[in-house]
Amino acid sequence: MSKKRVGIVGGGIIGTSTAYFLSQHYKDAEVLLFEKNTLGSGTTAKSAGTHCLIDDSLPHEFWSVRLFGFEFYMDMEKREPGSAGFEKTGTLLIAPYPEYEMYGLQAVDLATAAGYTAEYWKDPEKIRQILPDLTLDGVLGAAYSPDDGFVDPTMISNTLGRWARENGADIMIGTEVTDIIVENNKVTGVETSNKGHFDLDVLVDATGPWTPFFGKLAGLDLPIIHTKAEVFILEPKEALGYPFPVLKYPRFYARKDKENVFICKAHLTMDLDNPEHAGVWNPDDLPMTGGTDPYFWDFLTEELLKHYPRLLDTSLANDWVGYRAEPKDFMPILGESPVDGYVLAIGAGGNGVIEGPTIGRDIARYVMTGEKAWFVEKLPLSRFENENLEQHHKVTW
Ligand SMILES: Cc1cc2nc3c(=O)[nH]c(=O)nc-3n(C[C@H](O)[C@H](O)[C@H](O)COP(=O)(O)OP(=O)(O)OC[C@H]3O[C@@H](n4cnc5c(N)ncnc54)[C@H](O)[C@@H]3O)c2cc1C
């Protein structure tokens, strides 16, 4: 029997997860991955990589996705220590209002039911034992898990790319897909910048924020908007003197970055109608570092003034901008498109790291068997035809 030739375009965390699951579980798949730069060098390289069961970025409705991602990366670390770059710091989610407190309480419930350690504290002294310098006026409580932390998404992409290669996948770096051949509304192949033409049975679009441009090569107008993810790395003038967990507030989050602190505005606070937050820009124009806007710096310094003034006694060690690929409901777009053989693994927005293993597993299954698991069934492109699009991210905000 001839193999199904699957070409994945994009070697970020979504493309490499898909290549890994295809090559690991489907011996009748011939897997080709095209990455125009290096693996994990796009949005994946700009990510915070927070790896948390206590987290507000993906609503509890999608708990199975969060848990599968979490356990997949822990299993990577067991198989090959360091292969996911996991650093266990714990998470502290601070609840300033009742809906958020309920969200935190449920997060603790879900994490403990899955066998992890998590607690909800109303006592400010408990919270201060983790972060002594927080201002806790008006705070209702905090959810804490020592099991959480952050991973290195570029390391994960490279490990999964290597494991896929060991399984027989052809992982091409420095190879751009420059054209998509569509005949009778069916993808039949691609042209590349340096390796010529490839015949394909299926193309998986995993181009992250490049999607609005890439889809046009097949005549598709894919509904992806960019939101700016602006990161500031703060270097304390004096060492903080305590381990720094992943810190979550509704409007911003922070984590350690070696001896420094990484801060970023929470992605679910982004307003797709606000040109300071969102638009469609060319990701090739983004520098690796720098390029941040005063708007985000002002927003974050105001938050720190309210909640964590000690972090203003710092200097700026680094900053950068990433573009999250956000559909209008902040959830990915998975599965079929109007062009046969053009499969979507796009729009992972601010959750691509935690969603990567589920998307990779479920897209591999869809491509090879036609079966749609829950995440694929729930998040088709066709949902945008519905005027009453479900807004999952409004659950807590
Ligand atoms: C500041 C920031 C913080 C974040 N924090 C988190 C977090 O804590 N947790 C979480 O889960 N998510 C987080 N995210 C989101 C997460 O990083 C993204 O959702 C994820 O990295 C997207 O991965 P991707 O593979 O879809 O896209 P990308 O990593 O952008 O990969 C797309 C790849 O496609 C390649 N490509 C494009 N066009 C072509 C072509 N024509 N031919 C060949 N190759 C092509 C590009 O070079 C690129 O490598 C964060 C994002 C940012 C910016």
PDBQT file of the ligand as one rigid body, heavy atoms in Angstrom, charges set to zero:
ROOT
HETATM    1  C1  LIG A 401       4.949  36.652  24.515  1.00  0.00    +0.000 C 
HETATM    2  C2  LIG A 401       4.192  35.377  24.303  1.00  0.00    +0.000 A 
HETATM    3  C3  LIG A 401       3.889  34.581  25.399  1.00  0.00    +0.000 A 
HETATM    4  C4  LIG A 401       3.212  33.375  25.227  1.00  0.00    +0.000 A 
HETATM    5  N1  LIG A 401       3.006  32.584  26.307  1.00  0.00    +0.000 NA
HETATM    6  C5  LIG A 401       2.382  31.385  26.156  1.00  0.00    +0.000 A 
HETATM    7  C6  LIG A 401       2.218  30.515  27.269  1.00  0.00    +0.000 A 
HETATM    8  O1  LIG A 401       2.649  30.829  28.374  1.00  0.00    +0.000 OA
HETATM    9  N2  LIG A 401       1.570  29.333  27.086  1.00  0.00    +0.000 N 
HETATM   10  C7  LIG A 401       1.078  28.970  25.864  1.00  0.00    +0.000 A 
HETATM   11  O2  LIG A 401       0.478  27.902  25.750  1.00  0.00    +0.000 OA
HETATM   12  N3  LIG A 401       1.255  29.768  24.774  1.00  0.00    +0.000 NA
HETATM   13  C8  LIG A 401       1.884  30.960  24.906  1.00  0.00    +0.000 A 
HETATM   14  N4  LIG A 401       2.054  31.782  23.829  1.00  0.00    +0.000 N 
HETATM   15  C9  LIG A 401       1.492  31.370  22.547  1.00  0.00    +0.000 C 
HETATM   16  C10 LIG A 401       2.366  30.366  21.832  1.00  0.00    +0.000 C 
HETATM   17  O3  LIG A 401       3.714  30.772  21.908  1.00  0.00    +0.000 OA
HETATM   18  C11 LIG A 401       1.905  30.259  20.376  1.00  0.00    +0.000 C 
HETATM   19  O4  LIG A 401       0.524  29.942  20.335  1.00  0.00    +0.000 OA
HETATM   20  C12 LIG A 401       2.669  29.153  19.654  1.00  0.00    +0.000 C 
HETATM   21  O5  LIG A 401       4.061  29.326  19.786  1.00  0.00    +0.000 OA
HETATM   22  C13 LIG A 401       2.274  29.157  18.181  1.00  0.00    +0.000 C 
HETATM   23  O6  LIG A 401       2.991  28.122  17.566  1.00  0.00    +0.000 OA
HETATM   24  P1  LIG A 401       2.839  27.863  16.022  1.00  0.00    +0.000 P 
HETATM   25  O7  LIG A 401       3.633  26.648  15.731  1.00  0.00    +0.000 OA
HETATM   26  O8  LIG A 401       1.404  27.909  15.633  1.00  0.00    +0.000 OA
HETATM   27  O9  LIG A 401       3.475  29.171  15.332  1.00  0.00    +0.000 OA
HETATM   28  P2  LIG A 401       4.998  29.620  15.146  1.00  0.00    +0.000 P 
HETATM   29  O10 LIG A 401       5.841  29.254  16.306  1.00  0.00    +0.000 OA
HETATM   30  O11 LIG A 401       4.980  31.052  14.748  1.00  0.00    +0.000 OA
HETATM   31  O12 LIG A 401       5.480  28.725  13.932  1.00  0.00    +0.000 OA
HETATM   32  C14 LIG A 401       5.096  28.971  12.594  1.00  0.00    +0.000 C 
HETATM   33  C15 LIG A 401       6.296  28.618  11.740  1.00  0.00    +0.000 C 
HETATM   34  O13 LIG A 401       5.913  28.629  10.371  1.00  0.00    +0.000 OA
HETATM   35  C16 LIG A 401       7.053  28.993   9.619  1.00  0.00    +0.000 C 
HETATM   36  N5  LIG A 401       6.582  29.406   8.297  1.00  0.00    +0.000 N 
HETATM   37  C17 LIG A 401       5.717  30.405   8.014  1.00  0.00    +0.000 A 
HETATM   38  N6  LIG A 401       5.489  30.465   6.683  1.00  0.00    +0.000 NA
HETATM   39  C18 LIG A 401       6.220  29.470   6.116  1.00  0.00    +0.000 A 
HETATM   40  C19 LIG A 401       6.398  29.017   4.769  1.00  0.00    +0.000 A 
HETATM   41  N7  LIG A 401       5.775  29.609   3.745  1.00  0.00    +0.000 N 
HETATM   42  N8  LIG A 401       7.228  27.970   4.547  1.00  0.00    +0.000 NA
HETATM   43  C20 LIG A 401       7.871  27.358   5.582  1.00  0.00    +0.000 A 
HETATM   44  N9  LIG A 401       7.743  27.755   6.872  1.00  0.00    +0.000 NA
HETATM   45  C21 LIG A 401       6.920  28.791   7.136  1.00  0.00    +0.000 A 
HETATM   46  C22 LIG A 401       7.657  30.128  10.451  1.00  0.00    +0.000 C 
HETATM   47  O14 LIG A 401       9.012  30.338  10.142  1.00  0.00    +0.000 OA
HETATM   48  C23 LIG A 401       7.444  29.619  11.879  1.00  0.00    +0.000 C 
HETATM   49  O15 LIG A 401       8.577  28.951  12.400  1.00  0.00    +0.000 OA
HETATM   50  C24 LIG A 401       2.761  32.982  23.941  1.00  0.00    +0.000 A 
HETATM   51  C25 LIG A 401       3.057  33.773  22.831  1.00  0.00    +0.000 A 
HETATM   52  C26 LIG A 401       3.783  34.958  23.000  1.00  0.00    +0.000 A 
HETATM   53  C27 LIG A 401       4.136  35.771  21.792  1.00  0.00    +0.000 C 
ENDROOT
TORSDOF 0
